[in-house]
Amino acid sequence: MLEVEKTVKQTNVGLKELLIQLQELTTTKFSGSLQITIGNCPNWVLWLRLGRLSWSDGGVNSQERWQRHLASFVPELQGSQLHEITSIDNQYDRCHILVQLLDQGLLQRQQLTESMLSVTQEIFFDLIQSNHINRNCLSYEIIPDDSSNKHTSLLPMIEVMPNLKQSLKTWQKWQNQNLAGYSPNLFLLIKQPELISQENLSESQLSIISLIDGSQNVRILALKTGLDIVSVMLCLLPLTKLKAISFSKIPFSKIPIHQNSDISHLGVADNQKTLIACVDDSLGVCRALEKIISEQGFGFVGIQEPLKAIPSFLKTKPDLIFLDLVMPITNGYELCTQLRKTPSLKNVPVVILTGKDGLVDRMRAKMVGSNDFLSKPIKMPELLKVLNKHLTQSTQKEST
């Protein structure tokens, strides 16, 4: 085998040729970069040093992958600092950030190695799947002694072939379960909660569903539940066949929708009397509530920024308010307290939404003036019961 001494380009080849080339690069202890393009997908870059991987990046979900792994392996990063770092979309700057985190002791070398192993296996999986979809559209470029990303020389090195074999193994499982048409990078949203509530779900399915809010993809759900991506998809597959869950290549929160506006956008008559409001930072919860409530003929207003809630309510005058218990900046308790201090809103029924329905939470919610509790994930029968209970009581009070 000859060592690569100058840039090599190959176009319209198959995955097999790429794997052979990768094996050669590891055997000859190649140093440089391997840039891979498949069809119209964003390119991937593998940085090698002496035949071992020192960094890999790129692909359709590069930004999300960077954010997820950094938040997972460097929990010390919080708030604005985490947001600033995870918003970086330049692979060279990312390597520089990792080196800085190592120097500052915020990231241990072993942690970084584990993260790199996971990232590499994800990238190999995505490469394999993209090639499966776009046959013979693979091109690659080998650049020896590529010094454009000098920070990679300060990062740990990991083996190429064992990680590639692990990704091939995962892909085989994925294919064997007829999942080849689904990407683990897809984001999920519950579209028809009433269909889900009619199913006899396993504990794994329930734990996964409780996390779905439109901002989580399959890989995030796997990380949070401790399951592998195949197991997560197998839990979701029956619900996708029911069309209770929908998929998107980007987070649903980044898809323009009607929200924080008046009720006319729903096609409900402008003089519609009954208006239901929901304050929840989860787009998925707002969408799920909106679907059920609008089907009952009620108006709906969804607010994801709690600080905008009271000004909006003073304008729209809702008949019933759902409040998420845990939100950034201000929580459901604090917002409920403010509502009870606002003369025109103090008598509006308030229902607290929560994923943890404990006795202490119920007592505290009662103390700040809430009228009821509703557990997540929201089920249609329970929601309709709450609507009927509080809207009926509200009507009776008005008539007396």
C-alpha positions in Angstrom: 0.0 0.0 0.0 1.3 3.5 -0.9 1.2 6.3 1.6 -0.9 9.3 0.5 1.4 12.2 -0.3 -0.9 14.5 -2.2 -4.6 15.4 -2.3 -6.7 12.5 -3.6 -10.3 12.9 -4.9 -12.8 10.2 -5.7 -16.4 10.8 -6.9 -19.5 8.6 -7.3 -18.1 5.7 -5.4 -19.8 3.2 -3.0 -19.5 2.8 0.7 -17.3 -0.3 0.2 -14.6 1.8 -1.6 -14.7 4.4 1.3 -14.3 1.7 3.9 -11.3 0.2 2.1 -9.8 3.6 1.9 -10.3 4.2 5.6 -8.6 0.9 6.4 -5.7 1.9 4.3 -5.4 5.3 6.0 -5.3 3.7 9.4 -2.8 1.0 8.3 -0.4 3.6 6.8 -0.7 5.8 9.9 -2.1 8.7 7.7 -2.2 12.2 9.1 -4.6 14.8 7.6 -8.3 15.0 6.8 -10.8 12.9 5.0 -13.8 15.0 3.7 -16.9 13.0 2.6 -19.9 14.2 0.7 -23.0 12.1 -0.1 -25.6 13.5 -2.5 -26.9 16.9 -1.2 -26.0 16.2 2.4 -23.6 18.6 4.2 -20.2 17.1 4.1 -18.5 15.2 7.0 -14.9 15.7 8.0 -12.6 13.1 9.7 -9.3 14.4 11.1 -6.7 11.7 11.4 -3.4 11.7 13.2 -1.0 8.7 12.7 -3.9 6.6 11.5 -6.2 7.4 14.4 -9.1 9.8 14.7 -8.5 13.1 16.5 -11.8 14.8 15.6 -14.9 14.2 13.4 -17.7 16.6 12.5 -20.3 17.6 10.0 -23.5 16.1 8.6 -27.1 17.3 8.8 -27.3 17.5 12.6 -23.8 18.8 13.4 -25.1 21.7 15.6 -27.6 19.6 17.6 -25.0 16.9 18.1 -22.4 19.4 19.4 -25.0 20.9 21.8 -26.2 17.5 23.1 -22.7 16.1 23.8 -21.3 19.2 25.3 -24.3 19.6 27.7 -24.0 15.9 28.6 -20.3 15.7 29.2 -19.8 19.2 30.7 -22.7 19.7 33.1 -20.8 22.5 34.9 -21.6 24.7 31.9 -24.9 26.6 32.7 -27.1 29.3 31.3 -25.6 31.9 29.0 -22.2 30.3 29.0 -23.6 27.0 27.7 -25.7 28.8 25.1 -22.8 30.8 23.9 -20.5 27.8 23.5 -23.1 25.4 22.0 -24.2 28.1 19.4 -20.8 27.8 17.8 -21.2 26.1 14.3 -17.6 26.3 13.1 -15.7 23.0 13.6 -12.4 24.7 14.1 -13.8 26.9 16.9 -15.3 23.8 18.4 -12.0 22.1 18.7 -10.5 25.2 20.2 -13.3 25.3 22.8 -12.7 21.7 23.7 -9.0 22.4 24.2 -9.9 25.4 26.5 -12.3 23.3 28.5 -9.5 20.7 29.0 -7.0 23.4 30.1 -9.6 24.9 32.5 -10.3 21.5 34.1 -14.0 21.7 33.1 -13.6 18.7 30.9 -11.5 15.6 31.7 -9.6 13.9 29.0 -11.5 10.6 29.6 -14.8 12.4 29.3 -13.7 13.9 26.0 -12.6 10.5 24.8 -16.0 9.0 25.6 -17.7 11.9 23.9 -15.5 11.5 20.8 -16.3 7.8 20.6 -20.0 8.5 20.7 -19.8 11.3 18.2 -17.7 9.2 15.8 -20.2 6.3 16.0 -23.1 8.7 15.3 -21.3 10.1 12.3 -20.4 6.7 10.9 -24.0 5.6 11.3 -25.3 8.7 9.5 -22.8 8.1 6.7 -23.9 4.5 6.3 -27.6 5.5 6.3 -27.1 8.4 3.8 -25.2 6.1 1.5 -28.1 3.6 1.7 -30.5 6.3 0.6 -28.2 7.9 -2.0 -26.6 5.0 -3.8 -23.2 5.6 -5.5 -23.4 9.4 -4.8 -20.5 9.3 -2.4 -17.4 11.4 -3.0 -14.4 11.9 -0.8 -11.2 14.0 -0.7 -8.1 13.0 1.2 -5.9 16.0 2.2 -2.5 14.9 3.7 -0.9 17.0 6.5 -3.9 19.2 6.6 -3.0 21.9 9.2 -6.2 24.0 8.8 -7.5 22.7 12.1 -4.4 22.8 14.3 -6.3 22.2 17.6 -7.0 18.6 16.7 -3.4 17.8 17.6 -4.2 18.6 21.2 -7.2 16.3 21.4 -7.3 12.6 22.3 -6.9 10.0 19.5 -9.3 7.1 19.1 -9.3 4.0 16.8 -11.2 4.2 13.5 -12.1 0.6 12.7 -13.6 -0.6 16.0 -16.0 2.5 16.0 -16.8 1.9 12.4 -17.7 -1.8 13.1 -19.9 -0.7 16.0 -21.8 1.7 13.7 -22.2 -1.0 11.1 -23.6 -3.3 13.8 -26.1 -0.7 14.9 -27.1 0.0 11.3 -27.7 -3.7 10.8 -30.0 -3.8 13.8 -31.7 -0.7 12.5 -32.2 -2.2 9.1 -33.4 -5.6 10.5 -36.2 -3.8 12.3 -37.4 -2.1 9.1 -36.2 1.3 10.3 -34.1 2.2 7.3 -36.6 4.8 6.3 -36.3 6.7 9.6 -33.4 8.8 10.8 -32.4 8.9 14.5 -31.9 12.6 13.9 -35.6 13.3 13.3 -37.5 15.4 15.9 -40.8 14.2 17.2 -44.1 15.8 18.1 -47.3 14.2 19.5 -50.0 15.1 17.0 -53.0 13.1 18.3 -52.7 12.5 22.1 -56.2 11.0 22.1 -55.0 8.1 20.0 -52.0 7.5 22.4 -54.3 7.5 25.4 -56.3 4.6 24.0 -53.2 2.4 23.7 -51.9 0.0 26.3 -48.4 1.4 26.6 -45.3 -0.1 28.2 -43.3 1.7 30.8 -40.6 2.4 28.2 -43.1 3.9 25.9 -44.6 6.1 28.6 -41.2 7.4 29.7 -40.3 8.2 26.1 -43.7 9.9 25.4 -43.4 12.0 28.5 -40.3 13.6 27.0 -41.6 14.4 23.5 -42.2 18.1 23.1 -41.1 18.9 19.6 -37.5 19.8 20.6 -36.3 16.2 21.1 -35.0 13.9 18.4 -34.6 10.1 18.7 -30.9 10.4 19.9 -31.9 12.9 22.6 -34.7 10.6 23.8 -32.2 7.7 23.8 -29.8 9.7 26.0 -32.5 10.8 28.4 -34.0 7.3 28.8 -30.8 5.3 28.8 -32.1 3.2 25.9 -30.3 2.7 22.5 -31.7 4.4 19.4 -33.1 1.1 18.1 -35.1 0.4 21.3 -36.5 4.0 21.3 -37.6 3.7 17.6 -39.3 0.4 18.3 -41.2 1.9 21.1 -42.3 4.8 18.9 -43.0 2.7 15.7 -46.6 1.6 16.7 -47.5 5.2 17.4 -46.1 6.4 14.2 -48.2 3.9 12.3 -51.2 5.3 14.1 -50.1 8.7 12.9 -50.2 9.9 16.6 -46.7 11.1 16.3 -45.1 13.2 13.5 -41.5 13.7 12.5 -39.5 16.8 11.3 -35.9 17.3 10.2 -35.7 20.4 12.4 -37.1 21.1 15.9 -40.8 21.9 15.7 -40.0 25.0 17.8 -38.2 26.4 14.7 -41.2 25.8 12.4 -43.2 29.0 12.2 -46.6 28.5 13.8 -49.5 30.5 15.1 -48.9 31.3 18.8 -49.0 34.1 21.3 -51.8 35.6 19.2 -55.6 36.0 19.5 -58.1 33.2 18.8 -58.9 34.2 15.2 -56.0 32.3 13.8 -57.8 29.0 14.6 -60.7 29.7 12.4 -62.9 30.0 15.5 -65.4 32.9 15.2 -64.0 36.1 16.6 -67.0 36.4 18.9 -66.3 32.9 20.4 -67.0 33.3 24.1 -64.9 30.5 25.6 -61.2 30.9 25.4 -58.7 28.5 26.9 -55.1 29.7 27.5 -51.9 27.6 28.1 -48.6 28.9 29.4 -45.9 26.3 28.8 -42.4 26.6 27.4 -42.9 23.3 25.6 -44.2 23.8 22.1 -45.3 20.2 22.0 -47.6 20.6 25.0 -49.1 23.7 23.5 -49.7 22.0 20.2 -51.3 18.9 21.9 -53.6 21.1 24.0 -54.5 23.3 21.0 -55.6 20.3 18.9 -57.9 18.8 21.5 -59.3 22.2 22.7 -60.0 23.6 19.2 -61.8 20.3 18.3 -64.2 21.0 21.1 -65.1 24.3 19.5 -63.2 26.5 22.0 -60.7 29.2 21.3 -57.1 28.7 22.3 -54.1 30.9 22.9 -50.6 29.3 23.6 -47.9 31.3 25.3 -44.3 29.9 25.6 -42.8 33.0 27.3 -44.3 33.3 30.8 -43.4 36.9 31.2 -45.8 37.7 28.3 -48.7 35.8 29.9 -50.4 38.4 32.1 -50.2 41.2 29.4 -51.7 38.8 26.9 -54.4 37.6 29.4 -55.4 41.2 30.2 -56.1 41.6 26.5 -57.7 38.3 25.6 -59.5 37.6 28.9 -59.3 33.7 28.9 -62.0 31.6 30.7 -59.5 28.9 31.8 -55.7 28.9 32.2 -53.3 26.0 32.1 -49.9 26.7 33.7 -46.8 24.6 33.4 -45.2 24.0 36.8 -41.6 24.2 35.7 -40.5 27.0 33.3 -37.5 29.2 32.9 -37.4 32.7 34.5 -40.7 32.2 36.4 -42.5 29.0 37.4 -46.1 28.1 37.5 -46.4 28.9 41.3 -45.1 32.4 40.8 -47.3 33.1 37.8 -50.4 31.8 39.6 -49.6 34.1 42.5 -49.4 37.1 40.1 -52.7 36.1 38.5 -54.4 36.0 41.8 -53.2 39.5 42.5 -54.5 40.8 39.2 -58.1 42.0 39.8 -59.5 41.1 36.3 -57.8 37.7 36.4 -58.0 36.6 40.0 -61.2 34.5 39.6 -60.1 32.7 36.3 -59.7 29.0 37.0 -56.1 27.9 36.9 -55.0 24.3 36.2 -51.3 23.4 36.9 -49.6 21.1 34.4 -46.9 18.9 35.8 -44.8 15.8 35.1 -44.5 15.0 38.8 -47.9 14.8 40.5 -46.8 14.7 44.1 -48.7 15.6 47.3 -46.3 18.5 48.2 -46.7 20.0 44.7 -50.5 19.8 45.0 -50.5 21.4 48.4 -48.2 24.2 47.2 -50.3 24.8 44.1 -53.4 25.0 46.2 -51.8 27.6 48.5 -51.0 29.9 45.6 -54.5 29.8 44.4 -54.7 27.1 41.6 -57.9 25.2 41.1 -56.7 21.9 39.8 -53.8 19.7 38.7 -53.3 17.8 35.3 -50.5 15.3 34.8 -48.3 15.1 31.8 -48.3 13.5 29.3 -51.8 15.0 28.8 -54.5 12.5 28.0 -57.7 13.5 26.3 -60.2 12.0 28.7 -58.6 13.7 31.7 -58.3 17.0 29.8 -62.0 16.9 28.8 -63.0 16.2 32.4 -61.0 19.2 33.6 -62.5 21.4 30.9 -66.0 20.3 31.7 -65.5 20.7 35.5 -64.1 24.2 35.5 -66.0 25.7 32.6 -69.3 24.5 34.1 -68.4 26.0 37.5 -67.4 29.3 35.8 -70.7 29.4 33.9 -72.7 28.7 37.1 -70.9 31.5 39.0 -71.7 34.0 36.2 -75.4 33.1 36.2 -75.7 33.6 40.0 
